[in-house]
Amino acid sequence: MSRSTAFFINGGAGRVITSIPALELFEKENPEDDFIIVCEAGTDFYKGHPTLHNRAFDVFHKGLFEEKIKNRNCVSPEPYRIWEYYNQKCSIAQAFDIEINKKGIRDLHIPQIYLNKAERLHGKSVVDEVRSVTGLDKVIVIQPFGRGVEESLIDQTSRSFRVEDMLEIANNLKQEYGVIIMSEIPLPLYNEEGDDKPLAQPEIPEIRIWASVIQEADHFLGCDSVGQHIAKSLGTHATVITGSTYPINTSYVNDPDVTIFDIGEDIRVYSPIRVSMEEEPDRINDKAMDMNKENINEIIKSIKTKLGKSKKSQPKQHTH
């Protein structure tokens, strides 16, 4: 009798979300395998899933080894070590599928996030408050930093916005839209006293509440991080800025709902994260996310073209 599988999923929340299609396909194509998911990165985005939530276990789950892992084969998928990934032939979701399901590159469905009523209401209240304060009906969420950013706001992996670039974009957009900054690190937003259109930076520790905020918003602007995957899953149009990483690996190329600005296209080299510990690629990519005035103006113009002008604020209505 063949043993079932224990898949160990680690890394950031974006990796968790992009693992979902491959795990759903494994479940469909291997009905005899009573697999589990050991969530080294947390269970947040398996919660609420119709089938995967029953298979997902936090690493601190009591009795996890004796009751769940001991009689299963342990498999630790690492999409960054897939040849098609580090040669820019596939996305991270496809790399998970290649390793988990062994069927090569294939088209995948979009991963779904399932929010409950309380989460949706929380996100709606955050966005409605911004609409109320600014008097503008359209709201943008900006996620300027990836996981590599430090308390000094420097990202040695060059995936995150420079603070000055983010502030220039945000302060321009806030004249026409409500702007919410999605960041774990407090930022110097420089809201002047009496400013009737301040930049909002709510303290929201739960990533699923942030997902609800992104769903309720009218647009998402971000770097190579989890926010873009949330936006795609929940149907919010997105603008994604890439620097040291390749859009085909990390984002949604040729997708009508995602506009990509590849700032680092002409200067970057591939950084073999989780493959080798080389220092030189990150040095070469040091300026891959540095925007010039033309980049900033193009990003702002693109977002304004997609969103149009704001009107007097009214809560966004969902049809689903």
Order of alpha helices (4+ residues) and beta strands (2+ residues): beta-alpha-beta-beta-beta-alpha-alpha-alpha-beta-alpha-beta-alpha-beta-alpha-beta-alpha-beta-alpha-alpha
